[in-house]
Amino acid sequence: MKRKTRLLRPTISEEAAINRGIATDSDTRELETADFKRMQPLREILKRRGRPKSATHKIPVTLRLDAQIVDFFRTSGHGWQTRMNDALAGYVGRMRRTKAGRKAVDLPDG
């Protein structure tokens, strides 16, 4: 059975003590109309976080590779998957150029 959490409000004397503490704190002030106008909902702020959307979309795949190939790229540090993608893109570009003279090659741009 789920219990409801009860909100315990401060007593009048506790509320007065809290307000006195707020009044004596130099870092605290009452918010003004201008402050409220500048505020934004949290969901609007969170929409702008994270990585910007890419113009080219990548497709997640499951791929079985030799351990030495994966180790080579992983030991090169952060961004190893991007470097692996660049190496594959270079291979595709070379293959397109070499096969272009022989016959049309239907490979996706990338």
matplotlib code that plots the C-alpha trace (Angstrom):
import matplotlib.pyplot as plt

x = [0.0, 1.4, 1.6, 0.9, 3.6, 2.2, 3.5, 4.4, 3.9, 6.0, 4.3, 3.7, 6.8, 8.9, 7.7, 8.6, 12.1, 12.6, 11.5, 13.9, 16.7, 15.9, 15.7, 19.2, 20.8, 22.5, 22.5, 18.7, 16.2, 12.6, 12.1, 10.7, 8.4, 11.5, 13.0, 9.8, 9.7, 13.3, 12.4, 11.9, 10.3, 12.9, 11.7, 12.6, 16.1, 16.7, 15.7, 18.8, 21.2, 23.2, 24.9, 23.6, 21.6, 23.9, 23.1, 24.1, 22.5, 24.5, 22.9, 23.7, 24.9, 26.2, 29.4, 31.9, 35.5, 38.9, 40.1, 43.3, 41.4, 39.1, 42.1, 44.0, 41.3, 40.3, 43.9, 44.0, 41.7, 38.5, 36.8, 38.0, 34.6, 34.7, 38.2, 37.0, 34.1, 36.5, 38.8, 35.8, 34.6, 38.1, 37.9, 34.5, 35.8, 38.7, 36.5, 34.2, 37.0, 38.6, 35.3, 33.9, 35.9, 34.7, 31.0, 28.5, 28.8, 25.6, 26.9, 25.3, 26.9, 28.7]
y = [0.0, 3.4, 6.1, 9.7, 12.1, 14.8, 18.4, 19.8, 23.5, 25.6, 27.1, 30.9, 31.3, 29.1, 31.1, 34.4, 33.0, 32.0, 35.4, 37.1, 35.0, 35.8, 39.6, 39.5, 37.5, 39.9, 37.3, 37.0, 39.4, 39.4, 38.6, 41.4, 41.4, 41.7, 38.5, 36.5, 37.8, 36.4, 33.0, 30.1, 26.7, 24.0, 21.9, 24.8, 25.1, 21.3, 21.2, 23.1, 20.8, 18.0, 17.5, 19.6, 17.7, 16.4, 17.1, 13.5, 10.7, 7.7, 4.2, 2.0, -1.4, -4.6, -5.6, -8.4, -7.3, -8.9, -8.0, -6.5, -4.0, -2.9, -2.7, -0.5, 2.0, 1.9, 2.4, 5.6, 7.2, 9.2, 9.4, 6.0, 5.1, 8.4, 7.5, 4.0, 5.6, 8.0, 5.0, 3.2, 6.4, 6.7, 3.1, 3.7, 6.8, 4.9, 2.1, 4.5, 6.1, 2.9, 1.3, 4.4, 3.8, 0.2, 0.4, 2.5, 2.0, 2.4, 3.3, 5.8, 9.1, 9.3]
z = [0.0, -1.0, 1.7, 1.0, 2.1, 4.3, 3.9, 7.3, 7.3, 9.7, 12.7, 12.9, 15.1, 12.8, 9.8, 11.5, 12.3, 8.6, 7.4, 9.8, 8.5, 4.9, 5.8, 7.4, 4.5, 2.1, -0.7, -0.6, -2.2, -3.2, -6.9, -8.9, -12.0, -14.3, -12.7, -13.4, -17.0, -17.6, -16.1, -18.5, -17.9, -17.1, -20.0, -22.4, -21.0, -21.2, -24.8, -25.7, -23.9, -25.5, -28.8, -31.7, -34.4, -37.2, -40.8, -41.7, -39.6, -38.7, -38.5, -35.5, -36.6, -35.0, -36.6, -35.9, -36.4, -35.7, -32.2, -33.5, -35.6, -32.7, -30.4, -32.9, -33.0, -29.3, -28.1, -30.2, -27.5, -27.4, -30.8, -32.0, -33.6, -35.6, -36.8, -37.8, -39.7, -41.4, -42.4, -43.9, -45.7, -47.2, -48.4, -50.0, -51.8, -53.2, -54.4, -56.1, -58.0, -59.1, -60.2, -61.8, -65.0, -65.2, -64.3, -62.3, -58.6, -56.5, -53.0, -50.7, -50.2, -46.9]

ax = plt.figure().add_subplot(projection="3d")
ax.plot(x, y, z, "-o")
ax.set_aspect("equal")
plt.show()
